[in-house]
Amino acid sequence: MATLPAAEIFADAALVRQLVQEQQPELGGQALHEVASGWDNYIYRLGTDYAVRLPRRRTAAGLTANEQRWLPQLTADVRVRTSVPLFCGTPSELYPWPWSITAWFDGQDVSVSPRDRNVALAEPLAGFLNAFHRPAPPDYPRNPVRGGPLSGRNDAVQGRLDSGMVPHAARVQELWAEALKIPHWTGAPLWLHGDLHPANLVAKDNTLQAVIDFGDLTAGDPATDLAAAWLVFDAEGRDTFRRSLGSQYDGDPHVWERARGWAICMATNLLANSDDAPGLYLVGSETLMEILTGDRERF
């Protein structure tokens, strides 16, 4: 049973207000309230237009530093809005790690939306990936669990399948074994969001408002992000998503098979580690059903 990691530092509203007043005083008088305390970050809403994100753990502080360094340049030409830092908070006597102020996006995360409505998001999400998946420089931030060969996730997936937490484990095991035989990505490392599931997409009125939470930012195999075809969409949405991507990935005949493998990896992770997050567990369950009952012959 997965539990939320304990916070290594406590950041209440009073501390956050002090930080904002100290480093971004023009925003210091705006209303502030906590909206989430997740795996890695505290999230506060600041006024009506901003969010404050502060790491709860030292490991998350490194992820925030990656976002601050790379996202401004990576998202400058992307049409879809993102959680790019608008202000990069620096360590101080009040708080020891980097923290950020981002835009606040009006809407709901897509994990609460019925999948048959997500087809409207397929084209803009494809546009985001076509723009974001560009070659990365040699010093891109490494990520031990995203962007590499599927074989690197075998121990983790096997552990989940043996845990009793994943339905239809025998059939999933067969599909995972097939995925491990697929040829690896041989191209240059491409920039990746790294965690492109529905809870990291914000929509309103069936319109994609933003792609958020780039904590797993890295580079490597684009199939990692293309797993969104199963994580976000039903069969109709997958068809629209793939058509909207155009020919960008046609040079690799195995990219969609690996993407399905990454969807298996991520779905089993959500099923085995979301005891305290029913919405994410549902995403894992629905994704697994899309993989087991879906459209293998079309990909």
Residue pairs with C-beta under 8 A, 6 or more apart in sequence:
1 275
2 272
2 273
2 274
2 275
2 276
3 275
3 276
4 38
4 39
4 276
5 39
5 56
5 57
7 37
7 42
7 56
7 57
8 56
8 57
8 58
9 55
9 56
9 57
9 95
9 96
9 97
11 42
11 54
11 56
11 95
12 34
13 32
13 33
13 34
13 44
15 94
15 95
16 32
16 42
16 44
16 52
16 54
17 28
17 32
18 94
19 52
19 54
19 89
19 92
19 94
19 95
19 99
20 27
20 28
20 32
20 46
20 52
20 101
21 28
22 92
22 94
23 87
23 89
23 90
23 92
24 87
24 89
24 101
27 46
27 47
27 50
27 101
30 46
30 47
30 50
31 45
31 46
31 47
32 44
32 45
32 46
32 47
32 52
33 44
33 45
34 42
34 43
34 44
35 43
35 44
35 45
35 51
36 42
36 43
37 43
37 56
38 56
39 60
40 55
40 56
40 57
40 59
40 60
40 63
40 215
41 53
41 54
41 55
41 56
41 60
41 64
41 215
42 52
42 53
42 54
42 55
42 56
43 51
43 52
43 53
44 51
44 52
44 54
45 51
45 52
45 104
46 52
46 101
46 104
47 104
48 104
49 103
49 104
50 86
50 101
50 102
50 103
50 104
51 83
51 101
51 102
51 103
51 104
52 99
52 100
52 101
53 64
53 83
53 99
53 100
53 101
53 102
54 89
54 95
54 97
54 99
55 61
55 63
55 64
55 97
55 98
55 99
58 97
60 215
61 96
61 97
61 98
63 215
63 216
63 217
64 97
64 98
64 99
64 100
64 215
65 98
66 141
66 214
66 215
66 217
67 83
67 84
67 85
67 100
67 214
67 215
67 217
68 85
68 88
68 98
68 100
70 140
70 141
70 217
71 82
71 83
71 84
71 85
71 214
71 217
72 84
72 85
74 132
74 191
75 82
75 84
75 132
77 131
78 128
78 131
78 132
79 124
79 127
79 128
79 131
80 124
80 125
80 127
80 128
80 208
80 210
80 211
81 103
81 105
81 209
81 210
81 211
82 210
82 211
82 212
82 214
83 102
83 103
83 105
83 210
83 211
83 212
83 213
83 214
84 102
85 100
85 101
85 102
86 100
86 101
86 102
86 103
87 100
87 101
88 98
88 100
89 95
89 98
89 99
89 100
89 101
90 98
91 97
91 98
102 212
103 210
105 202
105 209
105 210
105 212
106 204
106 209
107 202
107 203
107 204
107 209
107 210
108 202
108 203
108 204
109 198
109 199
109 200
109 201
109 202
109 203
109 279
110 118
110 121
110 198
110 199
110 201
110 202
110 203
110 232
111 197
111 198
111 199
111 279
111 280
111 282
111 283
112 279
113 198
113 203
115 232
115 233
115 234
115 237
115 286
115 290
116 234
116 236
116 237
117 206
118 198
118 203
118 232
118 233
118 234
118 237
119 233
119 234
119 236
119 237
119 240
120 206
120 207
120 208
121 201
121 203
121 206
121 207
121 208
121 232
121 237
122 233
122 237
122 238
122 240
122 241
122 244
123 240
123 241
123 244
124 207
124 208
125 201
125 208
125 211
125 228
125 232
125 241
126 241
126 244
126 245
126 246
127 244
128 208
128 211
129 222
129 225
129 226
129 228
129 245
130 245
130 246
130 248
132 191
132 192
132 193
133 190
133 191
133 192
133 222
133 225
133 248
134 190
134 191
135 188
135 189
135 190
135 191
136 188
136 189
136 190
136 191
136 219
140 189
140 191
140 218
140 219
141 217
141 218
141 219
142 218
143 194
143 216
143 217
143 218
143 220
145 152
145 153
145 156
145 216
146 192
146 194
146 195
146 216
146 218
146 220
146 224
147 189
147 192
147 194
147 218
147 219
147 220
147 221
147 224
148 220
148 221
149 184
149 185
149 221
150 179
150 180
150 182
150 258
150 261
150 262
150 265
151 180
153 265
154 176
154 180
156 265
156 269
157 176
157 264
157 265
157 268
159 272
160 166
160 268
160 269
160 271
160 272
161 169
161 172
161 173
161 176
161 268
162 169
163 272
165 271
165 272
166 172
166 268
166 271
166 272
166 288
167 271
167 285
167 288
168 288
168 292
171 292
172 264
172 268
172 288
172 291
172 292
175 260
175 264
175 291
175 292
176 261
176 264
179 257
179 258
179 260
179 261
179 264
180 261
182 254
182 257
182 258
182 261
183 254
184 221
185 220
185 221
185 222
185 223
185 252
185 255
185 258
186 252
187 251
187 252
189 219
189 220
190 219
190 220
190 221
190 222
191 217
191 219
192 216
192 217
192 218
192 219
192 220
192 221
192 222
192 224
192 225
193 200
193 211
193 214
193 216
193 217
193 225
194 214
194 215
194 216
194 217
194 218
194 224
194 225
195 213
195 215
195 216
196 211
196 225
196 227
196 228
196 231
196 232
197 228
197 231
197 232
197 266
197 270
197 280
197 283
198 231
198 232
198 283
199 279
199 280
199 283
200 211
200 212
200 213
201 208
201 210
201 211
201 212
201 232
202 208
202 209
202 210
202 211
202 212
203 209
221 258
222 249
222 255
223 255
223 256
223 258
223 259
223 261
223 262
224 259
224 262
226 249
226 255
226 256
226 259
226 262
227 259
227 260
227 262
227 263
227 265
227 266
228 241
229 237
229 238
229 241
229 242
229 256
229 259
229 263
229 299
230 238
230 259
230 260
230 263
230 267
230 287
230 290
230 291
230 294
231 263
231 266
231 267
231 283
231 287
232 241
233 240
233 241
233 290
234 290
235 290
235 294
235 295
238 290
238 294
238 295
238 298
238 299
239 298
242 256
242 299
249 255
249 256
256 299
257 299
259 299
260 291
260 296
260 299
263 287
263 290
263 291
264 288
264 291
266 284
266 287
267 283
267 284
267 285
267 287
267 288
267 291
268 284
268 288
269 284
270 280
270 281
270 283
270 284
270 287
271 281
271 284
271 285
271 288
274 280
274 281
274 284
275 281
